Amino acid sequence: MKKLKFKNGDELPPIGLGTWLSKPHEVYDAVLEAIRCGYRHIDCAYVYKNEIEVGMALDYAFRYGIVKREELFVTSKLWNSDHDPERTENAINRTLSNLQLKKLDLYLIHWPVAFAPGKDFANSAGDLVSLRDMPLSITWQAMYKLKQKGLTAHIGVSNFNIPKLRGLVADTKIKPEVNQVEMHPFLQQNDLLAYCQEQSILVTAYSPLGSRHLIKTDEGIHSHPVIIDIARKHQCAVSQVILAWGMKRGTSVIPKSVNEERIRENFGALKIKLDGEDMEKISAIDKNLRLSNADFCVLPKGSYTYKSIWEE
Ligand SMILES: NC(=O)c1ccc[n+]([C@@H]2O[C@H](COP(=O)([O-])OP(=O)(O)OC[C@H]3O[C@@H](n4cnc5c(N)ncnc54)[C@H](OP(=O)(O)O)[C@@H]3O)[C@@H](O)[C@H]2O)c1
C-alpha cells in the first residue's frame, strides 16, 4: 500500500477511528481500544460534542505509555459557526483544550457553509451566513495562520468538490493538504479522487462503511453480493473488504465504531490484499448515493441550495 505523505514527510495513517455519534460515555473506551489495537489516527470534531472524553482517553494513553503523542495523528474540524477569522483561533484553542493537546496534526474546515456565530445548528435562514458575506477564502487564510502559529501541523478541508477546491486555491494560492469527503462503494467519487490525487491533496474517506444508514439494510453495501463474494474469497469480514477497497484506492479510511470487536475487525482490513479483479468488481457497484447531503443547511429562504453546495 502506498503511504499517504504530506509534503514535509509526515504520514497520514491509512486507517483511523471515526468518532461522530460516539456517545461521550462510549468514546473514551473506543479510543483506548483503538489505540491498543494499533490505530494511529483519531478523527474528531468540535460539533461531535465528545472531544472532552476523547481528550481524557488520549491523556490516559500518553500518561500510561500506551502510545506516544508523536506516534498519534489527531484530526479535528472547524465548525460552520466559527468561519469568521475573528473566531478561528478561539475555536482551535477550545478543541485543543478539550483534547488536552498543544497542537493538532490536522485541522479541517468541516463544511463549505457558514452559520451565525454561536449556532451549532441552523433552524432557520437567519442562522445561516452566505458565502458572499463569509467567503471560504477568508476562512482558509485564517486556517493558514493557525498552521503558521504552530497550532496545527497541517490544514485541509472537508466536503469540498472540485470547483470549490479550485476556487479556494485560485483565491488564496494556498492548497489544502487534505480533503475529507464521503466515499464508499456506493459513492465512489472517481473524478474528485483523481483530481485530488493529481493535485497532491490527500483524501480521507468518511462514512467508509456506508455509515449507519447502509449497514443494517438489505440494500446496504454489507449485503451486496459482490462484496459478500469477495469476503468469501479472502475469508474475511465484509467490512474488511469495504475498508481494504478504500485503502487500495489511495484514501485513508476512518470507520467509526464503539464496539471492541468491530474496532478490531475494522483494523484487520489492513491485512486484506484485494486484487485487480476485486477492485474492478467493486468499481461496478457505484450508485452515486450520497448520504451526508448537507440537508441541515438547506432551509427555506436560506443562502444554500443542494446545487450551490455540491455543484452537480
Ligand atoms: N467530515 C465530515 O463531514 C464527516 C461526515 C461524516 C462522518 N465523518 C467522520 O467519519 C467517521 C466515519 O463515518 P460514519 O460514522 O458516518 O460511518 P461509518 O464509519 O461508515 O459507519 C459507522 C457505523 O457502522 C457501524 N460499524 C462499524 N464497524 C462495523 C463493522 N465492522 N460491522 C458492522 N457495523 C459496523 C457502527 O456501529 P458501532 O459503533 O455500533 O460499531 C456505525 O453504526 C465519523 O465517525 C466521523 O469521524 C466526517
The ligand as a Tripos MOL2 file, in Angstrom:
@<TRIPOS>MOLECULE
LIG
   48    52     1     0     0
SMALL
NO_CHARGES

@<TRIPOS>ATOM
      1 N1        -16.2270   15.4670    7.5610 N.am      1 LIG1
      2 C1        -17.4960   15.1650    7.6770 C.2       1 LIG1
      3 O1        -18.4040   15.9440    7.3490 O.2       1 LIG1
      4 C2        -17.8780   13.8170    8.1980 C.ar      1 LIG1
      5 C3        -19.1810   13.3190    7.9930 C.ar      1 LIG1
      6 C4        -19.4870   12.0500    8.4620 C.ar      1 LIG1
      7 C5        -18.5070   11.3030    9.1200 C.ar      1 LIG1
      8 N2        -17.2540   11.8190    9.3450 N.ar      1 LIG1
      9 C6        -16.2120   11.0610   10.0700 C.3       1 LIG1
     10 O2        -16.1120    9.7700    9.5100 O.3       1 LIG1
     11 C7        -16.3360    8.7830   10.5220 C.3       1 LIG1
     12 C8        -16.9510    7.5340    9.9410 C.3       1 LIG1
     13 O3        -18.1670    7.8180    9.2840 O.3       1 LIG1
     14 P1        -19.5760    7.3580    9.8590 P.3       1 LIG1
     15 O4        -19.5130    7.2840   11.3290 O.co2     1 LIG1
     16 O5        -20.5750    8.2490    9.2220 O.co2     1 LIG1
     17 O6        -19.8280    5.9400    9.2050 O.3       1 LIG1
     18 P2        -19.0680    4.5300    9.0870 P.3       1 LIG1
     19 O7        -17.7940    4.5370    9.8090 O.co2     1 LIG1
     20 O8        -19.0840    4.1900    7.6480 O.co2     1 LIG1
     21 O9        -20.1170    3.5770    9.8010 O.3       1 LIG1
     22 C9        -20.3660    3.6580   11.1850 C.3       1 LIG1
     23 C10       -21.4860    2.6880   11.5200 C.3       1 LIG1
     24 O10       -21.0710    1.3460   11.2260 O.3       1 LIG1
     25 C11       -21.1280    0.5210   12.3790 C.3       1 LIG1
     26 N3        -19.9490   -0.3650   12.2450 N.ar      1 LIG1
     27 C12       -18.6580   -0.0400   12.4150 C.ar      1 LIG1
     28 N4        -17.8530   -1.0950   12.1400 N.ar      1 LIG1
     29 C13       -18.6760   -2.0990   11.7810 C.ar      1 LIG1
     30 C14       -18.4570   -3.4410   11.3790 C.ar      1 LIG1
     31 N5        -17.2230   -3.9450   11.3120 N.pl3     1 LIG1
     32 N6        -19.5460   -4.2140   11.0920 N.ar      1 LIG1
     33 C15       -20.8020   -3.7100   11.1720 C.ar      1 LIG1
     34 N7        -21.0710   -2.4380   11.5470 N.ar      1 LIG1
     35 C16       -20.0230   -1.6440   11.8370 C.ar      1 LIG1
     36 C17       -21.0590    1.4710   13.5540 C.3       1 LIG1
     37 O11       -21.7190    0.9690   14.6720 O.3       1 LIG1
     38 P3        -20.9500    0.5840   16.0460 P.3       1 LIG1
     39 O12       -20.3390    1.8440   16.6000 O.co2     1 LIG1
     40 O13       -22.0380    0.0600   16.9090 O.co2     1 LIG1
     41 O14       -19.9230   -0.4430   15.6940 O.co2     1 LIG1
     42 C18       -21.8260    2.6720   12.9850 C.3       1 LIG1
     43 O15       -23.2290    2.4770   13.0950 O.3       1 LIG1
     44 C19       -17.2290    9.5420   11.5140 C.3       1 LIG1
     45 O16       -17.3320    8.8920   12.7440 O.3       1 LIG1
     46 C20       -16.5490   10.8770   11.5470 C.3       1 LIG1
     47 O17       -15.3800   10.8050   12.3560 O.3       1 LIG1
     48 C21       -16.9310   13.0520    8.8670 C.ar      1 LIG1
@<TRIPOS>BOND
     1     1     2 1
     2     2     3 2
     3     2     4 1
     4     4     5 ar
     5     4    48 ar
     6     5     6 ar
     7     6     7 ar
     8     7     8 ar
     9     8     9 1
    10     8    48 ar
    11     9    10 1
    12     9    46 1
    13    10    11 1
    14    11    12 1
    15    11    44 1
    16    12    13 1
    17    13    14 1
    18    14    15 2
    19    14    16 1
    20    14    17 1
    21    17    18 1
    22    18    19 2
    23    18    20 1
    24    18    21 1
    25    21    22 1
    26    22    23 1
    27    23    24 1
    28    23    42 1
    29    24    25 1
    30    25    26 1
    31    25    36 1
    32    26    27 ar
    33    26    35 ar
    34    27    28 ar
    35    28    29 ar
    36    29    30 ar
    37    29    35 ar
    38    30    31 1
    39    30    32 ar
    40    32    33 ar
    41    33    34 ar
    42    34    35 ar
    43    36    37 1
    44    36    42 1
    45    37    38 1
    46    38    39 2
    47    38    40 1
    48    38    41 1
    49    42    43 1
    50    44    45 1
    51    44    46 1
    52    46    47 1
@<TRIPOS>SUBSTRUCTURE
     1 LIG1         1 GROUP 0 **** ****
